[in-house]
Amino acid sequence: MRPKLRLSLSLLLVLAVIPWLGDSPPSAGEASNAGRPSMQITVTQAKTLDFIEFLTTDGAIAARNYALVSPRVNGIIDEILVREGDQVKAGVTILFQIDNKKLRQSVELQSQALVIARS
């Protein structure tokens, strides 16, 4: 570092420190209230309130748990027996009823074919 720059920085540092050398440290009471106006404090009972905050954003939601559901036979769903959020158990809870009209017709045709084949 150049000597003139070093001397200038040293002089600036000394001039910045001189104002604090003559001051005595304030007492505990003076330090906490120095330069502050007095204020009034009011104490009230705490209340329970509803805090509602909305955040609008774009994004995608993915389910934590999911299941693939498929019927054992093809057909048109006639009735849905559960609602969203219902508790279900695999293999126990009936989820929907399939229209069995075509299935009954198919069984009848196959039964007739079997009778004809046996005669």
TAPEGI-V215723 format. One record per pair of residues at least 24 apart in sequence whose ideal C-beta (glycine too) atoms are under 8 Angstrom apart, sorted by sequence separation. I is the first residue (numbers start at 1). J is the second residue. D is the distance in Angstrom with one decimal. If there is no record, write none. Layout:
BEGIN
i = <I;I>
j = <J;J>
d = <D;D>
END
This chain:
BEGIN
i = <75;71;73;75;69;71;75;75;73>
j = <99;96;98;100;95;98;102;103;103>
d = <5.6;7.6;6.6;6.9;6.4;5.8;6.4;6.5;6.4>
END
